Amino acid sequence: MRHRVSVIATVYNESASIDALLDSLRRQTRRPDEIIIVDGGSRDDTLQRLERHRQRGDLPLRAWALPGCNIAAGRNAAIAAAAGPIIAVVDAGVRLEDRWLEAITAPFQKGFVPFDKGTAPSEADSPPDVVSGFFVADPRTLFERALGAVTLPRLDEIDPDTFQPSSRSVAFRRDAWAAVGGYPEWLDYCEDLAFDFLLRDAGFRFVMRPDALVHFRPRPTLRAFHRQYYRYARGDGKADLWMARHLIRYGTYLVALPALIALGVAHHPLWFALALAGLGAMLRTPFRRLAPHLRDLSWGDRLAAVAWLPVIRVGGDVAKMLGYPVGLWWRWRHTPTNTWARRWL
């Protein structure tokens, strides 16, 4: 029996991207049974565009505004209004592959085992509770191409057993969502990662479908990227996530790097070489991701794209270093109750 599937999303000032999302939902090989979109109080014409799509009558679309709600609250409101036992979640600003919904919901009917690198999925004894899709960069500029290389992992870098799905591309059973109390609404960012941990700690079974693919446009400017990573790190602090990673970052930039520079000035230039070698090691993975996308560029554009890598990497780290203590300070003042285990790494 084919389950009823509800696709949900939240939007805020997405006039430039909402049409592409809904058009990609129209092209799905597995049609959604309903689409529910909650608007967080857009000041542009996002709601009007949604209404025009609804009036066309070829999508089972419902949309309404909840001004001031955050992403977690908007998702919870959409899921609470959904009729389907299977919830598929996307974000505004993405474009779906035509087989996305078919791929991400197939395991609930067929019970595929987790994706294994180099092997095809096979059938398991019982269906999963959560299906992780995947996402790739959809760049429009050289900067966005470099940003995608720095921030987005490749599929061959993923361990399907530990991969935490983004709510850009995920599906789960509605009863699993209800069992953990939904997305944590006290988090304004990192809410999907916290939701993953709630589900895992409750014992729900995850599988991965990398062919459930969405195309995600990176932030278009360095300032927008810094704001995004500041907020991500602030969310880590609020949720008490990845403390060891953040401490390593502070140690690298505030202790190791100044020490190497001081030794280079006071003793021998070789210490400067060690500092540069460390930067090169930090950029190795981004360069490996970027390299295949340089072949169709002129030499000037290749050099420009590569030059963006250290700017993006260091700037993102600084934004995280600024955001994390702000989140920790919020946590110490509000002391929210976590129901997932502390994540240090």
Secondary structure, 3 states (H helix, E strand, C coil): CCCCEEEEEEECCCCCCHHHHHHHHHCCCCCCCEEEEEECCCCCCHHHHHHHHHHHCCCCEEEEECCCCCHHHHHHHHHHHCCCCEEEEECCCEEECCCHHHHHHHHHHHCECCCCCCCCCCECCCCCCEEEEEEEECCCCHHHHHHHHHHCCCHHHCCCCCCCCCCCEEEEEHHHHHHCCCCCCCCCCCHHHHHHHHHHHCCCCEEEEEEEEEEECCCCCHHHHHHHHHHHHHHHHHHCECHHHHHHHHHHHHHHHHHHHHHHHHCCCHHHHHHHHHHHHHHHHHHHHHHHHCCCCCHHHHHHHHHHHHHHHHHHHHHHHHHHHHHHHHHHHHCCCCCCCCECC
